[in-house]
């Protein structure tokens, strides 16, 4: 067992004794889940999947489908059209609350039930099968394998889904939903009933972590802009009325589901998922919350922790008879230009007049345009010969 897998296993065993909470009782199929199942999975930038515990256990994705259907709606309609139908603010209320904007009927955000139904209603297709097919295709691309619907869970959700139908009728009365209510809610029930494993969720989370690029399959699933918009909503709204506490304690965009899963995203670092069916009063898995919190602390994944590589990119300076070469690697953000500019100023005062300085940026994995523009501007202002290699 490698070091990282051992760390995951240790964190999982620490939370195993937690037995608070209960399985979701309002959906009969979920109430029958084995409450002792426990699993954890992490996917890094090279696409290696590390999973421990009941990693092969299948469960339905439930509300963890919402960020990915939001991504599909953004792909199909664009940001302005989507957020004309649904807000982007935390509701501070339970996931199934009647949380609609006064006068407009717009739901607070796409990650509560009302907002998710409104988002699902935006997905194209002539009938239930066509709409479900589009959703399954995209979520399968995020997971890196074909997913399918658990028909028994779907039937159970449809049978007990009157509150969701009521929300949909209210939104249709305001014009937020412009398709038949049954089409909207049945599509929503089917997306929630997709079967996944904790590994699938970690791969899906990692695809968001790396800007819409799936590190396991090497496929670009959505654009960086879409992934960023989805993560923005997850950061503030993904854990329902526990979202503020989650951001404080864990600091990762995340989404939970009443089947007991949680997926969390450390941008540019990891996709993480945990699973255990017992839920707390917010509808979040007790043990999954606890284990992801431990990982965030130990692996330094909190979104708001300082990251020195942005402020201090890797810089090397080589000398030759013709002058100096500054080589940059890693990521060059606007803040990181300060370190490079300081080196340039030092060179300007120490090398002979007429010498050439070459700025080699070919090994940069990512360059922010404003940062490169700032460097070029500073170069042009210095008494040096300039050569830029890209």
VENMO-V911138 format. One record per backbone hydrogen bond with DSSP energy under -0.5 kcal/mol. NH is the residue of the N-H (numbers start at 0). CO is the residue of the C=O. Records with the same first field share a line. If there is no record, write none. Layout:
BEGIN
NH: CO ; CO
END
This chain:
BEGIN
5: 1
6: 2
7: 3
8: 4
9: 5
10: 6
11: 7
12: 8
13: 9
14: 10
15: 11
16: 12
17: 14
21: 278
23: 257
27: 25
29: 26
30: 26
31: 27
32: 29
34: 32
36: 33
38: 274
39: 51
40: 272
41: 49
42: 270
43: 47
46: 43
49: 41 ; 47
50: 48
51: 39
53: 37
54: 52
56: 53
58: 195
60: 193
61: 191
63: 60
64: 61
65: 62
68: 64
69: 65
70: 66
71: 67
72: 68
73: 69
74: 70
75: 71
76: 72
77: 72 ; 73
81: 77
82: 78
83: 79
84: 80 ; 81
85: 81
86: 106
88: 107
96: 93
98: 96
99: 97
100: 105
103: 101
104: 100
106: 84
107: 98
111: 108
112: 94
115: 111
116: 112
117: 113
118: 114
119: 115
120: 116
121: 118
122: 119
130: 126
131: 127
132: 128
133: 129
134: 130
135: 131
136: 132
137: 133
138: 134
139: 135
140: 136
141: 137
142: 138
143: 139
144: 139
149: 192
150: 148
153: 149
154: 150
155: 151
156: 152
157: 153
158: 154
159: 155
160: 157
164: 160
165: 161
166: 162
167: 163
168: 164
169: 165
170: 166
171: 167
172: 168
173: 169
174: 170 ; 171
175: 170
176: 170
177: 175
183: 179
184: 180
185: 181
186: 182
187: 183
188: 184
189: 185
190: 186
191: 187
192: 188
193: 190
194: 147
195: 58
198: 54
200: 196
201: 197
202: 198
203: 199
204: 200
205: 201
206: 202
207: 203
208: 204
209: 205
210: 207
211: 206
212: 206 ; 209
213: 211 ; 218
214: 212
217: 213
220: 211 ; 218
221: 211
226: 222
227: 223
228: 224
229: 225
230: 226
231: 227
232: 228
233: 229
234: 230
235: 231
236: 232
237: 233
239: 236
241: 238
242: 239
245: 241
246: 242
247: 243
248: 244
249: 245
250: 245
252: 264
253: 233
254: 262
255: 237
256: 260
259: 256
261: 273
262: 254
263: 271
264: 252
265: 269
266: 264
267: 208
268: 265
269: 265
270: 42
271: 263
272: 40
273: 261
274: 38
275: 259
277: 34
278: 21
279: 283
282: 279
285: 277
288: 284
289: 285
290: 286
291: 287
292: 288
293: 289
294: 290
295: 291
296: 292
297: 293
298: 294
299: 295
300: 295
301: 295
302: 250
304: 301
307: 305
309: 306
310: 306
311: 307
313: 328
315: 326
317: 324
319: 322
322: 319
323: 355
324: 317
325: 357
326: 315 ; 324
327: 359
328: 313
329: 362
331: 365
332: 309 ; 330
335: 309
336: 332 ; 333
337: 334
338: 335
339: 335
340: 336
341: 337
342: 338
343: 339
344: 340
345: 341
346: 342
347: 343
348: 344 ; 345
349: 346
350: 346
354: 351
355: 321
356: 384
357: 323 ; 355
358: 386
359: 325 ; 357
360: 358 ; 388
362: 327
363: 360
364: 329
365: 329
367: 331
370: 367
371: 367
372: 368
373: 369
374: 370
375: 371
376: 372
377: 373
378: 374
379: 375
380: 376
381: 377 ; 378
383: 381
384: 354
386: 356
388: 358 ; 386
389: 387
END
